[in-house]
Amino acid sequence: MSVIRTSAEAVVEGAAATLYADDRESLGSVTPHTRVTALNPEAVALRREAERGFCVHDAGGCR
């Protein structure tokens, strides 16, 4: 089994801090998934960009 050390909310910076803030705003807390993916925020941004290519965005969001 692997152990992945994530950053505490008080010390996270930059793009990772934005991911943490998005979770807190929408969910009330930072999820374990966000804590792990925030270790590589550039990959998160690339994934989101790729998803936009598959979605139709309008006022209702991605559908």
N, C-alpha and C positions, 0 to 999 in steps of 0.2 A: 504494500500500500504506500502511496506517495503522500507527503505532507507538503502543502503549498502555503507559504506564509503570505498573507495579504496585509495591506496597509490599514492602520487604524484610521477612523474617520477624521480624527484631529490632525493627522499629519499628511494626509493625501493632498497632492497638488496637481495643478494643470488640468489636462484633459480627463484624468482619472477623477479629479475632484468634481468635474462637471457631471460625470457618470453617477457618482455618489449622490450629488445634489438632485439629479433627475429622479433617482429612486426615492429619495426622501420626500420630494414634492409629490410624486404620483402614488407612492405606496406607503409612505410614513416611516420607512426604514430602508436600509441598504440590504439587498438580498445577497445570499452567498454567491449566486451566479455573477452578480455585478462585481463583487469583491474580487473574484477570480479573473473575469474578463478585463477589469480595470488595470490589471498588470500589463496589458498590452492594448492601450486605448486606440492606437493606430489601427489595429486589426478590427476593433469594434467599428470604427468609422468606415473602413473598407467594406465590412459586412453590410452596414446600413446603406451604403451607397449601392452595393450590388442588389440589395432588396428593393431599392427604389426603381430599379430597372424592370422589376416584375410586378410593380404595383401601379394602380391608377390612383393618383392622389387628388382629392378634392376636399371640400369642407368637412367631410365625414372621415377623413383619414385614408389609409391604404385599404383598398378592397380588391 
